[in-house]
Amino acid sequence: MSTDRAPFDLDAPWRLDERVAVRPERFGALLYHFGTRRLSFLKSPALLAVVRSLAEHPTARAACDGAGIRSPELARYRAALAALAASRMIQPRRS
């Protein structure tokens, strides 16, 4: 049984699921999905900025760029966004 997931597509449009509540905290934020009843922690204010701005940008990569995420950090943010997508906190959107 493989645990490999498809890589997160930074060049696709994404959005926060409408059933997710965001509670900002000093360390980043808490996300609660009312549909799945799952709780997620965002461990940095920069990741919170990315997640909050996904719908305002044409791609997740553009949201990262807008939040000041630079190339050396991009792999870490891609992994965080992939985990949020897997837990359905963020959803693909139509462009």
KOLLUM-579437 format. One record per residue (C-alpha): x, y, z; residue number from 0. Coordinates in steps of 0.05 Angstrom, whole numbers. Each point is the difference from the previous one (the first is absolute). Example, Ala and Ser with C-alpha at 12.3 -4.5 7.8 and 13.67 -1.06 7.14 Angstrom:
2
{gukol {246, -90, 156}, 0}
{gukol {27, 69, -13}, 1}
This chain:
95
{gukol {0, 0, 0}, 0}
{gukol {30, 66, -22}, 1}
{gukol {-4, 63, 42}, 2}
{gukol {25, 45, -56}, 3}
{gukol {-45, 58, -16}, 4}
{gukol {-1, 42, -63}, 5}
{gukol {45, 60, 10}, 6}
{gukol {-36, 65, 18}, 7}
{gukol {-9, 43, -61}, 8}
{gukol {25, 70, 18}, 9}
{gukol {-20, 24, -69}, 10}
{gukol {-74, -16, 9}, 11}
{gukol {-53, 45, 31}, 12}
{gukol {-20, -17, 72}, 13}
{gukol {-45, 28, 53}, 14}
{gukol {-17, -11, 73}, 15}
{gukol {-60, -47, 7}, 16}
{gukol {-62, 41, 18}, 17}
{gukol {-13, -47, 59}, 18}
{gukol {66, 18, 33}, 19}
{gukol {4, 50, 57}, 20}
{gukol {66, 35, 11}, 21}
{gukol {23, 23, 69}, 22}
{gukol {64, 41, -3}, 23}
{gukol {51, -13, 55}, 24}
{gukol {69, 26, 16}, 25}
{gukol {32, -62, -29}, 26}
{gukol {-43, 1, -64}, 27}
{gukol {-71, -25, 5}, 28}
{gukol {-49, -55, 16}, 29}
{gukol {-44, -26, -56}, 30}
{gukol {-64, -38, 15}, 31}
{gukol {-39, -36, -56}, 32}
{gukol {-73, -3, 19}, 33}
{gukol {-13, -55, -52}, 34}
{gukol {55, -48, 20}, 35}
{gukol {6, 25, 72}, 36}
{gukol {76, 1, -8}, 37}
{gukol {46, 51, 32}, 38}
{gukol {65, 23, -32}, 39}
{gukol {55, 44, 25}, 40}
{gukol {35, 51, -44}, 41}
{gukol {69, 7, 32}, 42}
{gukol {18, 68, -29}, 43}
{gukol {-32, 67, -14}, 44}
{gukol {28, -4, -70}, 45}
{gukol {-37, -65, -14}, 46}
{gukol {-63, 33, 26}, 47}
{gukol {11, 58, -49}, 48}
{gukol {7, -50, -57}, 49}
{gukol {-63, -39, 19}, 50}
{gukol {-42, 63, 9}, 51}
{gukol {22, 28, -67}, 52}
{gukol {-7, -63, -43}, 53}
{gukol {-67, 23, -31}, 54}
{gukol {29, 68, -17}, 55}
{gukol {57, -28, -42}, 56}
{gukol {-2, -39, -65}, 57}
{gukol {44, -56, 29}, 58}
{gukol {26, -25, 66}, 59}
{gukol {70, 20, -23}, 60}
{gukol {-24, 72, -10}, 61}
{gukol {-31, -1, 70}, 62}
{gukol {67, -23, 28}, 63}
{gukol {36, 55, -38}, 64}
{gukol {-50, 51, 25}, 65}
{gukol {13, -22, 72}, 66}
{gukol {75, 9, -10}, 67}
{gukol {18, -74, -4}, 68}
{gukol {66, -6, -38}, 69}
{gukol {25, -59, -42}, 70}
{gukol {42, -33, 55}, 71}
{gukol {-62, -5, 44}, 72}
{gukol {-49, -21, -54}, 73}
{gukol {8, -75, 9}, 74}
{gukol {-20, 6, 74}, 75}
{gukol {-61, 41, -17}, 76}
{gukol {-19, -48, -56}, 77}
{gukol {1, -57, 50}, 78}
{gukol {-43, 39, 49}, 79}
{gukol {-50, 17, -54}, 80}
{gukol {-1, -73, -23}, 81}
{gukol {-18, -21, 71}, 82}
{gukol {-55, 52, 2}, 83}
{gukol {-27, -25, -66}, 84}
{gukol {2, -72, 24}, 85}
{gukol {-40, 19, 61}, 86}
{gukol {-49, 39, -44}, 87}
{gukol {15, 67, 34}, 88}
{gukol {16, 29, -68}, 89}
{gukol {-33, -19, -65}, 90}
{gukol {17, 8, -73}, 91}
{gukol {-40, 55, -34}, 92}
{gukol {-18, 15, -70}, 93}
{gukol {44, 54, -30}, 94}
